Amino acid sequence: MSDARMYRNQKLTPIIKGRTITQLTWDGPTALLHFDDESTLRIHTSAAPASTAPPATLGKVKAVRQSIEAIAFDLDPDSTLTIMLAEATSCVMLRDAKGVLQYAD
């Protein structure tokens, strides 16, 4: 990862702020963040983490920051989950429990 500055994602933060990430699973290189309201955020990455990687940090979302290379979820209490993106755009999609699109970037 380079020194690319991360900026608050002003569109996604208000949508998922307060939701709790309950699980992080992988479908190949796609990260699936599962929330307590049964919504799912799909993030296209360049590759899934190694099977020896430590488990992801989970928790309640305070804010979302993003650069051209990564997306970071600032969580309560004071932790961050960072996921590398496959591309600068078209990598993030949020659907509610019924499959209705809530956010795409």
Backbone as CSV, one residue per row, in Angstrom:
resi,resn,N_x,N_y,N_z,CA_x,CA_y,CA_z,C_x,C_y,C_z
1,MET,0.848,-1.173,0.000,0.000,0.000,0.000,0.892,1.234,0.000
2,SER,0.560,2.200,-0.824,1.338,3.427,-0.878,0.850,4.391,0.208
3,ASP,1.308,5.602,0.142,0.915,6.607,1.118,-0.340,7.363,0.689
4,ALA,-1.187,6.745,-0.120,-2.413,7.401,-0.581,-3.272,7.787,0.623
5,ARG,-3.707,9.032,0.659,-4.497,9.536,1.781,-5.904,8.979,1.724
6,MET,-6.409,8.598,2.888,-7.772,8.096,2.983,-8.695,9.232,3.396
7,TYR,-9.803,9.363,2.692,-10.789,10.392,2.977,-12.089,9.730,3.416
8,ARG,-12.822,10.436,4.250,-14.118,9.925,4.702,-15.031,9.736,3.498
9,ASN,-15.651,8.573,3.410,-16.614,8.301,2.346,-17.937,8.924,2.795
10,GLN,-18.251,10.094,2.246,-19.402,10.883,2.683,-20.743,10.266,2.284
11,LYS,-20.743,9.363,1.308,-22.002,8.729,0.900,-22.257,7.450,1.676
12,LEU,-21.224,6.626,1.867,-21.415,5.337,2.534,-21.498,5.460,4.048
13,THR,-20.739,6.380,4.642,-20.721,6.503,6.103,-22.120,6.676,6.698
14,PRO,-22.942,7.627,6.226,-24.257,7.781,6.863,-25.188,6.583,6.652
15,ILE,-24.940,5.804,5.617,-25.789,4.637,5.349,-25.501,3.510,6.332
16,ILE,-24.214,3.255,6.630,-23.891,2.105,7.484,-23.434,2.468,8.890
17,LYS,-23.305,3.751,9.189,-22.904,4.160,10.540,-23.905,3.602,11.550
18,GLY,-23.389,2.945,12.583,-24.239,2.351,13.610,-24.544,0.883,13.386
19,ARG,-24.343,0.405,12.172,-24.526,-1.028,11.922,-23.309,-1.773,12.470
20,THR,-23.524,-3.011,12.864,-22.434,-3.828,13.390,-22.032,-4.873,12.368
21,ILE,-20.733,-4.930,12.071,-20.200,-5.981,11.205,-20.147,-7.246,12.052
22,THR,-20.922,-8.252,11.661,-20.996,-9.493,12.443,-20.108,-10.592,11.886
23,GLN,-19.765,-10.488,10.600,-18.969,-11.543,9.982,-18.305,-11.007,8.722
24,LEU,-17.109,-11.509,8.451,-16.407,-11.229,7.203,-16.104,-12.569,6.560
25,THR,-16.657,-12.788,5.349,-16.388,-14.025,4.619,-15.806,-13.656,3.260
26,TRP,-15.314,-14.668,2.561,-14.695,-14.447,1.252,-15.317,-15.364,0.216
27,ASP,-15.570,-14.808,-0.966,-16.001,-15.562,-2.137,-14.935,-15.292,-3.196
28,GLY,-13.884,-16.122,-3.178,-12.722,-15.842,-4.020,-12.098,-14.539,-3.560
29,PRO,-11.857,-13.604,-4.493,-11.247,-12.333,-4.096,-12.261,-11.276,-3.625
30,THR,-13.513,-11.671,-3.439,-14.539,-10.732,-3.001,-14.792,-10.881,-1.507
31,ALA,-14.612,-9.781,-0.774,-14.911,-9.771,0.662,-16.394,-9.498,0.843
32,LEU,-17.012,-10.237,1.747,-18.427,-10.050,2.063,-18.534,-9.664,3.528
33,LEU,-18.926,-8.413,3.767,-19.138,-7.937,5.132,-20.617,-8.113,5.453
34,HIS,-20.913,-8.867,6.491,-22.288,-9.126,6.902,-22.589,-8.257,8.120
35,PHE,-23.738,-7.576,8.088,-24.119,-6.675,9.166,-25.263,-7.253,9.997
36,ASP,-25.463,-6.666,11.171,-26.484,-7.143,12.097,-27.909,-6.982,11.575
37,ASP,-28.123,-6.130,10.578,-29.457,-5.972,9.988,-29.641,-6.880,8.770
38,GLU,-28.703,-7.816,8.586,-28.699,-8.802,7.505,-28.357,-8.217,6.141
39,SER,-27.886,-6.975,6.093,-27.401,-6.421,4.835,-25.983,-6.945,4.597
40,THR,-25.544,-6.863,3.345,-24.229,-7.375,2.972,-23.516,-6.368,2.082
41,LEU,-22.260,-6.103,2.400,-21.419,-5.222,1.605,-20.389,-6.073,0.881
42,ARG,-20.393,-6.008,-0.446,-19.432,-6.750,-1.278,-18.310,-5.805,-1.673
43,ILE,-17.082,-6.257,-1.459,-15.918,-5.454,-1.802,-15.015,-6.289,-2.699
44,HIS,-14.797,-5.819,-3.921,-13.926,-6.533,-4.851,-12.477,-6.188,-4.539
45,THR,-11.695,-7.220,-4.252,-10.284,-7.060,-3.919,-9.450,-7.766,-4.980
46,SER,-8.151,-7.571,-4.935,-7.298,-8.247,-5.908,-7.080,-9.708,-5.537
47,ALA,-7.193,-10.043,-4.251,-7.003,-11.428,-3.806,-7.521,-11.585,-2.379
48,ALA,-7.973,-12.787,-2.068,-8.386,-13.100,-0.697,-7.137,-13.192,0.170
49,PRO,-7.275,-12.941,1.472,-6.102,-13.058,2.346,-5.657,-14.512,2.463
50,ALA,-4.422,-14.705,2.829,-3.902,-16.060,3.038,-4.686,-16.733,4.164
51,SER,-4.785,-18.033,4.090,-5.529,-18.765,5.114,-4.892,-18.629,6.490
52,THR,-3.644,-18.192,6.526,-2.953,-18.008,7.798,-3.113,-16.595,8.353
53,ALA,-3.843,-15.745,7.641,-4.040,-14.365,8.094,-4.854,-14.357,9.386
54,PRO,-4.590,-13.401,10.276,-5.361,-13.325,11.518,-6.819,-12.993,11.218
55,PRO,-7.737,-13.339,12.115,-9.147,-13.029,11.870,-9.379,-11.523,11.802
56,ALA,-10.387,-11.139,11.047,-10.694,-9.723,10.863,-11.281,-9.128,12.134
57,THR,-11.075,-7.834,12.297,-11.675,-7.090,13.394,-13.123,-6.791,13.033
58,LEU,-14.033,-7.057,13.942,-15.451,-6.805,13.717,-15.943,-5.814,14.763
59,GLY,-17.065,-5.154,14.491,-17.622,-4.217,15.459,-18.604,-3.253,14.814
60,LYS,-19.029,-2.266,15.586,-19.997,-1.261,15.154,-19.282,-0.178,14.351
61,VAL,-19.829,0.154,13.187,-19.213,1.129,12.281,-19.427,2.552,12.793
62,LYS,-18.310,3.296,12.911,-18.362,4.717,13.262,-18.241,5.572,12.006
63,ALA,-17.367,5.148,11.073,-17.127,5.911,9.847,-16.449,5.015,8.826
64,VAL,-16.514,5.436,7.567,-15.848,4.719,6.481,-14.905,5.704,5.805
65,ARG,-13.658,5.275,5.605,-12.667,6.079,4.881,-12.217,5.278,3.665
66,GLN,-11.834,6.004,2.611,-11.461,5.311,1.381,-10.393,6.090,0.634
67,SER,-9.486,5.341,0.010,-8.502,5.910,-0.914,-8.705,5.178,-2.236
68,ILE,-7.828,5.428,-3.185,-7.939,4.707,-4.461,-7.523,3.250,-4.309
69,GLU,-6.846,2.911,-3.207,-6.319,1.559,-3.011,-7.028,0.738,-1.947
70,ALA,-7.710,1.397,-1.002,-8.252,0.660,0.138,-9.496,1.333,0.686
71,ILE,-10.260,0.548,1.451,-11.407,1.059,2.190,-11.194,0.652,3.645
72,ALA,-11.481,1.583,4.563,-11.263,1.331,5.983,-12.542,1.629,6.753
73,PHE,-12.884,0.735,7.658,-14.060,0.879,8.503,-13.571,1.179,9.909
74,ASP,-13.851,2.375,10.403,-13.505,2.737,11.770,-14.608,2.194,12.663
75,LEU,-14.210,1.386,13.638,-15.166,0.638,14.446,-15.099,1.028,15.917
76,ASP,-16.200,0.791,16.611,-16.230,0.893,18.070,-15.848,-0.458,18.607
77,PRO,-15.019,-0.586,19.547,-14.260,0.460,20.234,-12.874,0.627,19.624
78,ASP,-12.627,1.734,19.013,-11.301,2.168,18.536,-10.477,1.121,17.803
79,SER,-11.045,0.551,16.773,-10.297,-0.356,15.907,-10.669,-0.043,14.463
80,THR,-9.899,-0.572,13.537,-10.134,-0.316,12.121,-9.983,-1.611,11.333
81,LEU,-10.904,-1.837,10.415,-10.833,-2.950,9.476,-10.507,-2.337,8.120
82,THR,-9.356,-2.692,7.536,-8.934,-2.153,6.245,-8.886,-3.276,5.219
83,ILE,-9.464,-3.000,4.055,-9.505,-3.979,2.964,-8.980,-3.304,1.703
84,MET,-8.031,-3.958,1.046,-7.472,-3.441,-0.194,-8.481,-3.618,-1.328
85,LEU,-8.574,-2.635,-2.211,-9.511,-2.670,-3.335,-8.848,-3.198,-4.598
86,ALA,-9.641,-3.833,-5.459,-9.124,-4.325,-6.735,-8.874,-3.162,-7.693
87,GLU,-9.763,-2.165,-7.661,-9.666,-1.001,-8.539,-10.087,0.230,-7.760
88,ALA,-9.853,1.383,-8.326,-10.214,2.627,-7.654,-11.720,2.858,-7.606
89,THR,-12.457,2.301,-8.574,-13.913,2.481,-8.610,-14.602,1.146,-8.866
90,SER,-15.887,1.126,-8.690,-16.726,-0.045,-8.957,-16.322,-1.265,-8.139
91,CYS,-15.943,-1.039,-6.897,-15.492,-2.144,-6.057,-16.403,-2.425,-4.873
92,VAL,-17.334,-1.524,-4.554,-18.109,-1.646,-3.330,-19.596,-1.612,-3.659
93,MET,-20.356,-2.586,-3.117,-21.791,-2.658,-3.353,-22.491,-3.133,-2.080
94,LEU,-23.512,-2.384,-1.629,-24.269,-2.714,-0.428,-25.699,-3.049,-0.795
95,ARG,-26.161,-4.195,-0.297,-27.557,-4.605,-0.497,-28.178,-4.899,0.864
96,ASP,-29.470,-4.561,0.992,-30.150,-4.839,2.251,-30.522,-6.316,2.333
97,ALA,-31.214,-6.721,3.392,-31.560,-8.129,3.624,-32.415,-8.706,2.502
98,LYS,-33.157,-7.858,1.797,-34.008,-8.317,0.696,-33.311,-8.270,-0.657
99,GLY,-32.051,-7.825,-0.668,-31.294,-7.763,-1.911,-31.399,-6.448,-2.646
100,VAL,-32.070,-5.469,-2.045,-32.241,-4.167,-2.689,-30.929,-3.383,-2.567
101,LEU,-30.480,-2.826,-3.681,-29.241,-2.061,-3.714,-29.381,-0.789,-2.885
102,GLN,-28.437,-0.573,-1.938,-28.442,0.633,-1.111,-27.283,1.561,-1.463
103,TYR,-26.208,0.994,-2.018,-25.034,1.809,-2.337,-24.179,1.055,-3.343
104,ALA,-23.593,1.779,-4.295,-22.639,1.204,-5.242,-21.604,2.255,-5.586
105,ASP,-20.348,1.814,-5.654,-19.259,2.717,-6.017,-18.260,1.927,-6.829
